[in-house]
Amino acid sequence: MTAIDPTAHLTAEQIEELGRELDAIRDEVIASRGEKDAAYIRKVISAQRKLELASRGILLFSLFPPAWIIGTAGLSVAKIMDNMEIGHNVLHGQWDWMRDPKIHSTTWEWDHVSPADQWKHSHNELHHTYTNVIGKDNDLGYGIMRVDEDQKWHPIYLAQPLWNFINACFFEYGIAAYDLELGKNLHKRRRNNPEFRARARAVGRKIRKQVLKDYVIHPLLSGPSFLTTLAATFTANLVRNLWSHSVIMCGHFPEGVQTFERRSIKGETRGQWYLRQMMGSANISGSKAMHFMSGNLSHQIEHHLFPDLPSNRYAEVAVKVRALFDKYELEYVTGPLPKQVFSAWRKVFRLSLPNKKVKTPDRERELIAA
């Protein structure tokens, strides 16, 4: 929510025309999906599994420093690949069109403490429907941070930079917590709700499975290298968590990315939904390796417009989407990773402090007007 509406120059007709043009881009990609795309994801999955297996094999000898360094680096990359380019995108249904039961959103389970079905609900259904709508989108500030000047300030927000750093280090557990909507469900009456208890048990089972694999079985197989393998696995999980947290923050939180009030989406049309995705997301510029390691979430704008399109097509889609930003005189928020990380963290610190609230007219405060 900003004092000046960056979309105020658009008429209702222009917004709907924008929606039709974006629909046409999506339809073109869907019509052209084929064997080349299928070969891509199969190759990525194969490479990830081979890298993880090789890295875990090297870590059997992690008592020797060179083996520890190589094995830890390889396992870190393998975990990032599994979460970002594979797990996140498979669970979005990007590859369901292949009709391959082994690479399908209904059967895939990832290297993560959050069960796939719970993540799909909180992420696919809630986050992507209510992108950056305060009070509706838990991905916005992860439900623990002040994300807009119009939110009432409380002294507890002074600690939000610390909370954000801790959340980054243990990000997979943070995701599991807000998939459960743990904050509101800790109330006694909600805590005893059978549905919540069932979901909590599912998370507990997934956590036990992950801990057993990473911190018990694999270190035990290393024999004399038990402690060094344990440290290597912890480091790989930490690297994966910090990386994924940084990529996601850069896509949703830098300066220039808009937030929205609940009332602004009342009666929202298809064109207005598209426009909200455009204004509520940011990209990361960089090399092909950067895009790959981010799960192509460096193309966050394109991902939010078309969350079910194959991730390997976002680069080509981005050229057409950016042309529409220019055509409709909208700001395409993008920049290299260091710039976007700095911008996002600066915003975290800025919003942790009290500000003089400036009241704005309702028309200006609603970024997407009906």
C-alpha positions in Angstrom: 0.0 0.0 0.0 1.6 3.2 -1.1 0.4 6.8 -1.0 0.6 7.0 -4.8 -1.1 4.3 -6.8 1.4 3.1 -9.5 -1.5 1.7 -11.5 -3.8 4.8 -11.3 -3.1 5.7 -15.0 -4.7 2.5 -16.2 -8.4 2.3 -17.1 -10.5 -0.7 -16.4 -10.5 -1.5 -20.1 -6.7 -1.4 -20.2 -6.4 -3.7 -17.2 -8.7 -6.3 -18.8 -6.8 -6.0 -22.1 -3.6 -6.6 -20.2 -5.1 -9.8 -18.8 -6.1 -11.0 -22.3 -2.5 -10.4 -23.5 -1.1 -12.4 -20.6 -3.6 -15.2 -21.2 -2.3 -15.3 -24.8 1.3 -15.7 -23.6 0.3 -18.5 -21.3 -1.8 -20.3 -24.0 1.2 -20.1 -26.4 3.5 -21.9 -23.9 0.9 -24.5 -23.0 0.4 -25.3 -26.7 4.2 -25.7 -27.3 5.0 -27.9 -24.3 6.6 -31.1 -25.5 9.4 -33.7 -25.3 12.1 -31.1 -25.0 10.6 -29.8 -21.8 10.0 -33.3 -20.5 13.7 -34.2 -21.2 14.8 -31.2 -19.3 13.1 -32.1 -16.0 14.1 -35.7 -16.2 17.7 -34.7 -16.8 17.6 -32.3 -13.8 16.1 -35.0 -11.5 18.7 -37.5 -12.6 21.6 -35.0 -12.1 20.3 -34.1 -8.7 20.1 -37.7 -7.5 23.5 -38.6 -8.8 25.0 -35.5 -7.1 23.4 -36.3 -3.8 24.4 -39.9 -3.9 28.0 -39.0 -4.8 28.2 -36.3 -2.2 26.9 -38.6 0.5 29.4 -41.2 -0.6 32.2 -38.8 -0.3 31.1 -37.8 3.2 31.6 -41.4 4.3 35.2 -40.2 4.4 34.5 -36.8 5.8 37.1 -37.3 8.6 39.5 -36.0 5.9 39.1 -32.2 5.3 39.1 -32.3 1.5 36.3 -35.0 1.5 34.3 -32.9 4.0 34.6 -29.7 1.9 33.7 -31.5 -1.4 31.0 -33.6 0.1 29.4 -30.7 2.0 29.4 -28.4 -1.1 27.9 -31.1 -3.3 25.2 -32.0 -0.8 24.3 -28.3 -0.4 23.9 -27.9 -4.1 21.9 -31.2 -4.3 19.5 -30.0 -1.6 19.0 -26.7 -3.2 18.2 -28.4 -6.5 15.8 -30.7 -4.8 13.9 -27.9 -3.1 14.0 -25.1 -5.7 14.1 -26.3 -9.4 12.6 -29.7 -8.7 10.4 -29.9 -5.6 8.8 -26.4 -5.6 8.0 -26.6 -9.3 6.8 -30.3 -9.4 4.5 -29.5 -6.5 3.1 -26.6 -8.4 1.9 -29.0 -11.1 4.3 -27.6 -13.7 5.0 -31.1 -15.0 1.6 -32.8 -14.5 0.9 -32.5 -18.2 3.6 -35.3 -18.8 1.3 -37.8 -17.1 4.3 -39.4 -15.5 3.3 -40.7 -12.1 6.9 -40.4 -10.8 7.0 -36.7 -11.6 3.6 -35.5 -10.6 2.3 -33.0 -8.0 0.0 -35.7 -6.4 2.8 -38.2 -5.8 6.0 -36.1 -5.2 7.5 -35.8 -1.8 10.6 -33.6 -1.2 13.6 -33.3 1.0 11.8 -30.9 3.4 10.1 -31.1 6.8 6.9 -29.7 5.5 4.6 -32.4 4.0 3.9 -31.8 0.4 0.1 -31.7 0.7 0.2 -29.1 3.5 2.7 -27.0 1.5 0.6 -27.1 -1.6 -2.4 -25.8 0.3 -0.6 -22.9 2.0 1.6 -22.0 -1.0 -0.3 -22.9 -4.2 -3.8 -22.2 -2.9 -3.4 -19.4 -0.4 -0.1 -17.6 -1.3 -0.6 -17.6 -5.1 -4.3 -16.6 -4.8 -3.7 -13.8 -2.2 -0.2 -12.6 -3.2 0.9 -9.8 -0.9 -2.5 -9.3 0.6 -1.9 -8.4 4.2 -3.6 -10.8 6.6 -4.3 -13.3 3.8 -0.8 -14.2 2.5 1.4 -16.0 5.1 4.4 -15.8 2.7 4.4 -12.1 3.2 6.6 -11.6 6.2 6.1 -15.3 7.0 3.4 -14.2 9.4 5.9 -12.9 12.0 7.0 -9.5 10.6 5.6 -6.1 10.0 5.5 -5.6 6.2 3.8 -2.3 5.6 3.9 1.2 7.2 0.1 1.1 7.6 0.4 -1.9 10.0 0.1 -0.9 13.6 3.6 -0.8 15.1 4.4 -2.5 18.4 7.7 -2.6 20.3 8.0 -6.3 19.6 8.7 -5.5 16.0 12.1 -4.0 17.0 13.3 -7.6 17.1 12.1 -8.6 13.6 15.5 -8.4 12.0 16.6 -11.1 14.5 13.5 -13.1 13.9 14.0 -13.0 10.2 17.6 -14.2 10.5 16.7 -17.1 12.7 13.8 -17.9 10.3 16.3 -17.9 7.5 18.7 -20.4 9.3 15.8 -22.8 10.0 13.6 -21.9 7.1 12.2 -25.3 6.4 10.9 -25.5 9.9 9.5 -21.9 9.6 7.6 -23.0 6.5 6.2 -26.1 8.3 5.0 -23.8 11.1 3.1 -21.4 9.0 1.8 -24.2 6.8 0.2 -25.3 10.1 -0.8 -21.7 10.9 0.8 -22.5 14.2 0.4 -19.0 15.6 -3.4 -18.9 15.6 -3.8 -22.7 16.3 -1.8 -22.6 19.5 -5.0 -21.4 21.3 -6.3 -24.2 23.4 -9.6 -24.6 21.6 -8.0 -24.6 18.2 -5.1 -26.8 19.4 -7.6 -29.6 20.2 -9.3 -29.4 16.8 -9.0 -32.9 15.3 -8.1 -31.6 11.8 -5.2 -29.5 13.2 -4.0 -32.3 15.4 -3.9 -34.6 12.4 -1.9 -32.1 10.4 0.5 -31.6 13.3 1.1 -35.3 13.5 1.8 -35.4 9.8 4.4 -32.7 10.3 5.9 -34.5 13.2 6.2 -37.7 11.2 7.9 -35.8 8.3 10.4 -34.1 10.7 11.3 -37.5 12.3 11.8 -39.0 8.8 14.1 -36.1 7.8 16.1 -36.1 11.1 16.5 -39.9 10.9 17.8 -39.7 7.4 20.1 -36.7 7.8 21.3 -36.9 11.4 21.2 -40.6 12.3 21.4 -43.1 9.4 23.8 -41.3 7.1 26.2 -40.3 10.0 26.1 -43.9 11.4 27.0 -45.3 8.0 30.1 -43.0 8.1 31.5 -44.9 11.0 34.5 -43.0 12.3 33.4 -40.0 10.3 30.1 -39.8 12.3 30.6 -36.4 13.8 32.1 -34.8 10.6 29.2 -36.2 8.5 26.7 -34.9 11.0 28.3 -31.4 10.8 28.4 -31.6 7.0 24.7 -32.5 6.8 23.8 -29.7 9.2 25.9 -27.3 7.1 24.2 -28.4 3.9 20.8 -27.9 5.4 21.8 -24.4 6.7 23.1 -23.4 3.3 19.9 -24.6 1.6 17.8 -22.7 4.1 19.7 -19.5 3.8 19.7 -19.6 0.0 16.0 -20.4 -0.4 15.0 -17.7 2.2 17.1 -15.1 0.3 15.6 -16.0 -3.1 12.0 -15.9 -1.7 12.7 -12.6 0.1 14.1 -11.1 -3.0 10.9 -12.1 -4.9 8.4 -10.6 -2.4 10.0 -8.0 -0.2 12.4 -5.5 -1.9 11.6 -1.8 -2.1 9.2 -1.2 -5.0 7.1 -4.3 -4.4 3.6 -3.5 -3.5 1.4 -4.8 -0.7 -2.4 -4.8 -0.7 -5.4 -4.4 1.6 -8.0 -7.1 1.8 -10.7 -4.8 0.5 -8.7 -4.1 -2.6 -9.3 -7.6 -4.0 -13.0 -7.6 -3.4 -14.6 -8.4 -6.8 -11.2 -8.8 -8.4 -11.3 -9.6 -12.1 -8.8 -11.8 -14.0 -7.0 -8.7 -15.3 -6.8 -7.2 -11.8 -5.4 -10.4 -10.4 -2.7 -10.4 -13.1 -1.9 -6.8 -12.3 -1.6 -7.6 -8.6 0.9 -10.3 -9.4 2.9 -7.9 -11.5 3.1 -5.2 -8.8 3.5 -7.7 -5.9 6.6 -9.5 -7.2 10.2 -8.8 -8.1 12.9 -10.5 -10.2 16.6 -11.3 -9.7 18.8 -10.7 -12.7 21.8 -12.9 -13.4 23.3 -15.8 -15.3 21.7 -19.1 -16.3 23.3 -20.7 -13.3 21.7 -18.1 -11.0 18.3 -18.8 -12.6 18.7 -22.5 -12.3 19.8 -22.5 -8.7 16.9 -20.3 -7.7 14.5 -22.8 -9.2 13.9 -20.0 -11.8 12.2 -18.1 -9.0 14.6 -15.3 -10.1 11.8 -14.9 -12.6 9.4 -14.4 -9.7 7.1 -12.0 -11.6 6.6 -14.5 -14.4 6.2 -17.3 -11.9 3.4 -15.4 -10.1 1.7 -14.7 -13.4 2.0 -18.3 -14.6 2.7 -20.6 -11.6 1.9 -23.8 -13.5 4.1 -23.2 -16.5 7.3 -25.2 -16.8 10.1 -23.3 -15.0 12.5 -23.8 -17.9 10.2 -21.5 -20.0 10.2 -18.5 -17.7 13.3 -16.9 -19.4 11.5 -16.7 -22.8 8.3 -15.6 -21.2 10.1 -12.8 -19.3 11.0 -11.0 -22.5 7.3 -10.8 -23.5 6.1 -9.9 -20.0 8.7 -7.1 -19.7 7.4 -5.7 -23.0 3.9 -5.5 -21.5 5.3 -3.7 -18.4 6.8 -1.1 -20.8 3.6 -0.9 -22.9 1.4 -0.2 -19.9 4.0 2.1 -18.2 4.5 -0.2 -15.1 7.7 -0.6 -13.1 9.4 -4.0 -13.6 11.2 -4.4 -10.3 14.5 -6.4 -10.9 18.2 -6.3 -10.0 21.2 -8.5 -9.1 21.0 -10.7 -6.1 23.2 -8.5 -3.8 21.1 -5.5 -4.6 17.8 -7.2 -4.0 19.0 -8.9 -0.7 20.2 -5.5 0.5 16.9 -3.9 -0.5 14.8 -6.5 1.3 16.8 -6.4 4.5 16.8 -2.6 4.5 13.0 -2.8 4.4 13.0 -5.4 7.2 14.9 -2.9 9.4 13.0 0.1 8.3 9.6 -1.5 9.2 10.9 -2.7 12.5 10.9 0.9 13.6 7.9 3.1 14.4 6.9 5.6 11.7 4.7 8.6 11.5 1.5 7.3 10.0 0.3 9.2 7.0 -3.4 8.8 6.3 -4.2 8.5 2.6 -7.5 8.7 0.8 -9.1 5.3 0.2 -8.7 5.7 -3.6 -5.0 6.1 -3.3 -4.5 3.4 -0.8 -6.2 0.7 -3.0 -3.6 -0.3 -5.6 -6.0 -2.3 -7.6 -9.3 -0.5 -7.9 -12.4 -2.1 -9.1 
